[in-house]
Amino acid sequence: MLKLSRYERRSLLRFLALYLGSVFVLLAIIGWLFFEHNASMMKSAMKFEMLSEAHRIESRLTRALMQEPPADRDDLVSLLWSIKSSRFKVGFFDAKKRPIYSEINGMPGFEQPFYLGVRNCYSMINCPLTKEGVAYIGLEESRLKEMIRALRLKIIGYLMLSFIFMSLVGVILARLFMRPIREKIEALDRFIEETTHELNTPISAILMTIQRLKGVEEKKLERLRASAKRLSTMYDTLSYGLEREGDKRLETIDLERFVAERIAEMEPIAHSRRLQIISNLEPCRIRIHREDLRRLLDNLLSNALKYSDPGSEVSVVLNGCRLTITDEGIGMEPETLQRVLKRYERGNRERGGFGIGLSIVTQICNEYGIGFILESQKGKGTVARLDFSPLHR
């Protein structure tokens, strides 16, 4: 069975929701049209049958009256009883619409040839046998409503079976279509994983060598540290998406101290770009996986430094477990702001990056329930707001 990642499962569910929603609407429309057509045909057939039966009763009554006219009303009632229908309930009414002999408990009307009531249906014909007093013949039928109800249930049953079958087909097709895409993604992930693995050793060696360098001009050493730090951050960003999901050990972390440590780690990059990081941090303790928190903060701080103009300031404020990182950089348009949260999307291609950092930030925030708001204004800078209140301990 094809094993899907979280993003692929989400994409599959969205596809299935759209596909099954469309299938449901289409089946519902087809079922409704089929039901209406068949119900209309059943009503027409019943109307024709009832009116035909009423006219047959009228013919038999006419022949019986011609052969042996009734002597009184009792004889007429006996005659009407003898020629009544065996298929329908029948009623014979006089010119004043009063029943002479009737098995029907209340006719809905005498003007129309066919009536469809709540439970029963009725037919009515004029029978101008005024001498004998019979003016109308009515019929009542009680099975049509039940037949229509049975038709409705049958159609619903068929639609449910069709929907289940189409759902299974949709899942199978979606997995078949995703298999080659998944294979390509896995091949690309393997390539990136092997490449980043090879980068890890030289990056570590560079960082260790810089720490041991002596007699080198401090300005040059600072540039080396900044370059090595940028390489290390890029390595962390690339490798994060390749790590397999598993159990993460949560721990209680002093967020004030942790943010201060990450700022100190970013100082070489800030100095190389002639930037100043101003911080105002208050105590806050949260429970989170340490590496996730490090990557979350490093990506936001790295972006703030990367997109800030030389000589400007980056502000980091921690107030009541709410962290705000503000830069005075190039900023973004509103449409770009929505796009950069997606993987491999970049707000500015001139300043480098892979378009992964903010997608990692969004992923971590969603995983832990951290509130994340990104605000930006073209030419004035960007503000990232993180609310760690749900993780406060």
Secondary structure, 3 states (H helix, E strand, C coil): CCCCCHHHHHHHHHHHHHHHHHHHHHHHHHHHHHHHHHHHHHHHHHHHHHHHHHHHHHHHHHHHHHHCCCCCHHHHHHHHHHCCCCCCEEEEECCCCCEEEECCCCCCCCCCCEEECCCCEEEEEEEEECCCCEEEEEEEECCHHHHHHHHHHHHHHHHHHHHHHHHHHHHHHHHHHHHHHHHHHHHHHHHHHHHHHHHHHHHHHHHHHHHHCCCCCHHHHHHHHHHHHHHHHHHHHHHHCCCCCCCCCCEEEEHHHHHHHHHHHHHHHHHHCCCEEEEEECCCEEEECHHHHHHHHHHHHHHHHHCCCCCCEEEEEEECCEEEEEECCCCCCHHHHHHCCCCCCCCCHHHCCCCCHHHHHHHHHHHHCCEEEEEEECCCEEEEEEECHHHEC
